[in-house]
């Protein structure tokens, strides 16, 4: 399923990621301001490799016009067990509807795969965003040192059977 929005940043569409996107997605993760300071260890050395993209349902939000190929965000949906494994929006694209577009796309993909819920272990500062787009708090994921030394909110998207 393809979705798109037109907003302040022009047209944005969602497409399936390819192995050629791996370096751009890795740069987006490592360069995220949301992971500065105390959170930096979590993404230090993190890599979104071609093998990950080929194994999982990874989708990219890209500028459809003007900035050909500019990746504005992406997500990864794991089917078993159902989890939103990764979701990042480029710093310069935040607040423009890209995250909401990605969540809507993820929900549609989950429904098409027959899922009734999708778990999210959230980066603590992102919890408010996930709640604002329909996720509900279901628990807390414990820290997993050395990379993640803080507890994280565990949320869940409940996927309606039809819309």
CORGI-V659774 format. One record per residue. N is the residue number from 1. RES is the residue in one letter. PHI is phi in whole degrees, 0 to 359 (* if undefined). D_CENTER is the distance of its C-alpha to the mean C-alpha in whole Angstrom. Layout:
BEGIN
n:N res:RES phi:PHI d_center:D_CENTER
n:N res:RES phi:PHI d_center:D_CENTER
END
This chain:
BEGIN
n:1 res:X phi:* d_center:17
n:2 res:X phi:253 d_center:16
n:3 res:X phi:231 d_center:15
n:4 res:X phi:209 d_center:16
n:5 res:X phi:226 d_center:17
n:6 res:X phi:235 d_center:20
n:7 res:X phi:212 d_center:20
n:8 res:X phi:302 d_center:21
n:9 res:X phi:262 d_center:19
n:10 res:X phi:88 d_center:20
n:11 res:X phi:280 d_center:19
n:12 res:X phi:231 d_center:15
n:13 res:X phi:235 d_center:15
n:14 res:X phi:249 d_center:12
n:15 res:X phi:223 d_center:13
n:16 res:X phi:292 d_center:13
n:17 res:X phi:289 d_center:12
n:18 res:X phi:238 d_center:16
n:19 res:X phi:304 d_center:17
n:20 res:X phi:293 d_center:18
n:21 res:X phi:277 d_center:15
n:22 res:X phi:307 d_center:14
n:23 res:X phi:295 d_center:16
n:24 res:X phi:295 d_center:14
n:25 res:X phi:292 d_center:11
n:26 res:X phi:299 d_center:13
n:27 res:X phi:298 d_center:14
n:28 res:X phi:297 d_center:11
n:29 res:X phi:298 d_center:10
n:30 res:X phi:294 d_center:14
n:31 res:X phi:268 d_center:15
n:32 res:X phi:294 d_center:12
n:33 res:X phi:296 d_center:15
n:34 res:X phi:295 d_center:13
n:35 res:X phi:247 d_center:14
n:36 res:X phi:272 d_center:18
n:37 res:X phi:64 d_center:21
n:38 res:X phi:299 d_center:21
n:39 res:X phi:268 d_center:17
n:40 res:X phi:301 d_center:18
n:41 res:X phi:299 d_center:19
n:42 res:X phi:293 d_center:15
n:43 res:X phi:250 d_center:14
n:44 res:X phi:299 d_center:18
n:45 res:X phi:79 d_center:18
n:46 res:X phi:293 d_center:15
n:47 res:X phi:223 d_center:15
n:48 res:X phi:261 d_center:12
n:49 res:X phi:270 d_center:15
n:50 res:X phi:304 d_center:17
n:51 res:X phi:295 d_center:18
n:52 res:X phi:296 d_center:14
n:53 res:X phi:297 d_center:13
n:54 res:X phi:287 d_center:16
n:55 res:X phi:273 d_center:16
n:56 res:X phi:245 d_center:13
n:57 res:X phi:273 d_center:11
n:58 res:X phi:251 d_center:9
n:59 res:X phi:234 d_center:9
n:60 res:X phi:243 d_center:9
n:61 res:X phi:266 d_center:10
n:62 res:X phi:228 d_center:13
n:63 res:X phi:297 d_center:16
n:64 res:X phi:275 d_center:19
n:65 res:X phi:225 d_center:22
n:66 res:X phi:77 d_center:23
n:67 res:X phi:260 d_center:21
n:68 res:X phi:314 d_center:21
n:69 res:X phi:81 d_center:18
n:70 res:X phi:291 d_center:16
n:71 res:X phi:278 d_center:12
n:72 res:X phi:258 d_center:11
n:73 res:X phi:176 d_center:7
n:74 res:X phi:198 d_center:5
n:75 res:X phi:216 d_center:3
n:76 res:X phi:229 d_center:6
n:77 res:X phi:253 d_center:8
n:78 res:X phi:263 d_center:11
n:79 res:X phi:274 d_center:14
n:80 res:X phi:224 d_center:17
n:81 res:X phi:287 d_center:16
n:82 res:X phi:299 d_center:14
n:83 res:X phi:206 d_center:11
n:84 res:X phi:278 d_center:7
n:85 res:X phi:283 d_center:7
n:86 res:X phi:224 d_center:4
n:87 res:X phi:206 d_center:1
n:88 res:X phi:224 d_center:5
n:89 res:X phi:238 d_center:7
n:90 res:X phi:305 d_center:11
n:91 res:X phi:309 d_center:13
n:92 res:X phi:289 d_center:15
n:93 res:X phi:258 d_center:13
n:94 res:X phi:292 d_center:12
n:95 res:X phi:82 d_center:15
n:96 res:X phi:245 d_center:15
n:97 res:X phi:91 d_center:13
n:98 res:X phi:294 d_center:10
n:99 res:X phi:299 d_center:8
n:100 res:X phi:297 d_center:10
n:101 res:X phi:298 d_center:10
n:102 res:X phi:296 d_center:7
n:103 res:X phi:295 d_center:8
n:104 res:X phi:299 d_center:11
n:105 res:X phi:295 d_center:10
n:106 res:X phi:300 d_center:9
n:107 res:X phi:299 d_center:12
n:108 res:X phi:296 d_center:14
n:109 res:X phi:297 d_center:13
n:110 res:X phi:296 d_center:14
n:111 res:X phi:299 d_center:17
n:112 res:X phi:298 d_center:18
n:113 res:X phi:275 d_center:18
n:114 res:X phi:84 d_center:20
n:115 res:X phi:278 d_center:17
n:116 res:X phi:253 d_center:18
n:117 res:X phi:200 d_center:16
n:118 res:X phi:224 d_center:12
n:119 res:X phi:278 d_center:12
n:120 res:X phi:224 d_center:10
n:121 res:X phi:263 d_center:11
n:122 res:X phi:272 d_center:10
n:123 res:X phi:297 d_center:11
n:124 res:X phi:312 d_center:14
n:125 res:X phi:293 d_center:14
n:126 res:X phi:269 d_center:11
n:127 res:X phi:304 d_center:13
n:128 res:X phi:300 d_center:14
n:129 res:X phi:298 d_center:11
n:130 res:X phi:301 d_center:10
n:131 res:X phi:295 d_center:14
n:132 res:X phi:292 d_center:15
n:133 res:X phi:252 d_center:13
n:134 res:X phi:108 d_center:15
n:135 res:X phi:285 d_center:13
n:136 res:X phi:242 d_center:16
n:137 res:X phi:287 d_center:17
n:138 res:X phi:235 d_center:19
n:139 res:X phi:167 d_center:20
n:140 res:X phi:226 d_center:19
n:141 res:X phi:269 d_center:18
n:142 res:X phi:289 d_center:21
n:143 res:X phi:303 d_center:20
n:144 res:X phi:228 d_center:21
n:145 res:X phi:301 d_center:23
n:146 res:X phi:269 d_center:23
n:147 res:X phi:288 d_center:19
n:148 res:X phi:244 d_center:18
n:149 res:X phi:254 d_center:21
n:150 res:X phi:227 d_center:20
n:151 res:X phi:289 d_center:19
n:152 res:X phi:232 d_center:16
n:153 res:X phi:293 d_center:16
n:154 res:X phi:253 d_center:15
n:155 res:X phi:235 d_center:14
n:156 res:X phi:211 d_center:14
n:157 res:X phi:267 d_center:13
n:158 res:X phi:265 d_center:16
n:159 res:X phi:262 d_center:17
n:160 res:X phi:294 d_center:20
n:161 res:X phi:291 d_center:22
n:162 res:X phi:208 d_center:22
n:163 res:X phi:222 d_center:22
END
